[in-house]
Amino acid sequence: MALRQARARLGARGLYVVADIANLPFKPEAFDGIVSLHTIHHLPADEKPGCYLGLYDRLTPGGSMVTVDGWSEHKLSKVWTLLIRLAERLRHKQHVSSRSGQAENGQPTSPENKPAGTYVVKNNAAWFKTAVGSQLPARILTWRSVSVHFLRTVIQPEWGGKFWLKALYRLEEWFPRYFGENGQYPLIVISKPQKDAPAK
């Protein structure tokens, strides 16, 4: 589906390849830049460091790669969870039907008729620093510090949603490393030094 959408947008300007991100079929230093959005967290934890090293190996000197992952544990999770629960209580009367355990067809949901999710293994900033950051020159910044559930539940127009969303974005801009390491979705930037430049 994603490749069809990319082909529709780029046409003959793109090269479209289906491959295993942990075993890429490209030669070293093949790309000036690499972007990976919400992909690496679908790998088993023991394959992730090798995946990052493989992507780094395929960067040209002076190139950069950017990945967006998700943390399963982060310092702000308790605060975000508390705000979600508070918002759900305040909205309970308006959304009783959506919280009643009924599927769209009116039948009770059950493990048998719930859709299966994709395989996801999320880690945390401490794990990344040890497993990957110790080998590669990585910076952890913020892509988005809250989950979609948080945005849909807490950020409501009647509660000044636009104001609070702008305030959150401003904090993320002011403190990108803090919210990257302690929020929900980190933006990981890895730059490969030029061959004649010393590694940082």
N, C-alpha and C positions, 0 to 999 in steps of 0.2 A: 504494500500500500504506500509506504513512505517513498520507495523508489519510483513508483508511478507518479506520485505528486511531484517529486524532484524532476523527473523527466518532462512532465508537463510544463514546469516552470523554466527549466534550463535548456531542454531540447538537446541539440547536438553539441552544445557548449560543455556538457558534463560527461563524465565517465561513471557508469553505474555498476557497482560490484556488490554482490552478496557474499559476505565472508564472516569468519569468526574473528571478533575483535581481539581475542587472546592469541590468535595465530594468523596474523595478517599476511596476505600473499603479495606483499610489496617489498621492493629492495630497500636497503638502508638509505637514509637521506633522500627519500622520494618526495617529501612534501615540505613546502615552506611554512605551512601552518596546518594545524589539526584542531577540529572542534568535535567534542563528544558530549551530547546532552542526554542525561538520564539513561546511560547505556551500561557503564561499568558496574553499577550496583546490581546488575542481573547476573554477574559472575560469582562463582564460589569465592570465598574470602582468600583461599590459598592461590587463586589464579590472578588476583587483582594486581599484586606487585609486578608480576611478569608482564601483565597487560600494559601497565604504565611504562615499564622499561622498553617493551616492544614499540609502543607509540613514540617514545623518545628517540629510539634508534632510527626511526623513519623520518625524523625531522632533519632538515638541512641545518648546518651550523648557522646560527643567527635567527633560526625559526622559533616559533612559539606554539604551544598547544594549550587549549583551554578545555576543561571538563567540568560538567555540572553533575554532582552526585547528591546523595541524601544521607544525613546522619540518622542513625537509629537512636542514639543517645546524645543529648546536648544539654547544656546548662539551662537554657531558656525553656526547655520542654515543660517543666512544672508550671511556670508562669503562663505559658500558652494554654496548657490543659485547664488551668484554673479559669482563665478568661473564657474558654470555650464552654465549660460547664455552666458558668454564670450566664453567658449569652443564651445557652439552650434552655435554662430555667426561665429566663425572661421571655423567651419566644415560645414556650411550651404550649400555651393555649392556642396560639396561631397555627401551630404545626403538629397538632396531636396526630393527625392522620399519617403524616410522614414518619412519625416515631412509633407507630403502633405495631411494627413488625409485619406489615402487610406488603406483599409484592404489588406491582402495578396492576396485575389481573385480579387483585382482591384476595388471593390465596396467601396463607401464612408462609413466610420464608422458612426454609429449612436447609441443612447442609446439602441435601440432595439437589435442590433447585437453585442454590446460589451459584453464580458464575465463578469459575475458577480464576484465581489471580495469577499473575506471572511470577516467576521465581525471582525473589529479591533478597539480597543480603546487604544490608546497610551497616556501616561501621561507625566510627566516630573520629574526631580530630586527633585524639591521642594515638589511636591505631594507625591512622594515615601517616602521622609524623614518624612513627617507628618503622612501619613497613615500607613506606615509599619515600617520605621526606628525608630519610637518612641516606638515600641513594641518589635522589634527584633534587635539583634546585627548585623546589616548589614553594609557591605562595598560596595561602588559603585566604580568599576574600569572600564576599557574600554575593550570592545570586538572588536568593530570597530567603529571609529568615523565618518565615511562617509557612505553614502548610496550606493547601487549597481548602481543607476543612476549616481552618482558622479564618481564612478570608471569607468563605461563604457563611460562616456562623457569626463571627464577631463584627466584621466590617459591614455595617448596615447603614443605609441612608438616614434612617430615622434617629440613629445614634451618632450622627456626625461622622459617618464613615469616611468621606473624602478627607476630612481634616486629619483623622487618625492614620489614614493610609499615607498621606503626605508626611506626617510626623515620623512614621515608621521608616519610610524611604529616606528621609533626611538623616535619621540616626544611622541607617545602613551606609549612607554616603560618608558620614563623618567618622564612623568606626567600622570600616569594612572588615578588618581582621577579626575584631571581637565577634561581630555577628556572623562572620564566615565560619569561625570555629565553634561558636556556641548556638547558632541558629539551625534551621532545618536543612537548607540547601546551600552547600558551599560552591563557590566558583574557584576552581583550582587552576592556577596559571603556572606553567613550566616553560622556561625559556632555555634554549640551547645556546651556549656561548659560541662565538666565532672561533674558528680553529686557531687563530693567532691571538685570541684573548684568553686571559687566565680564567679558570672556572671560579665562580663565586661560591 
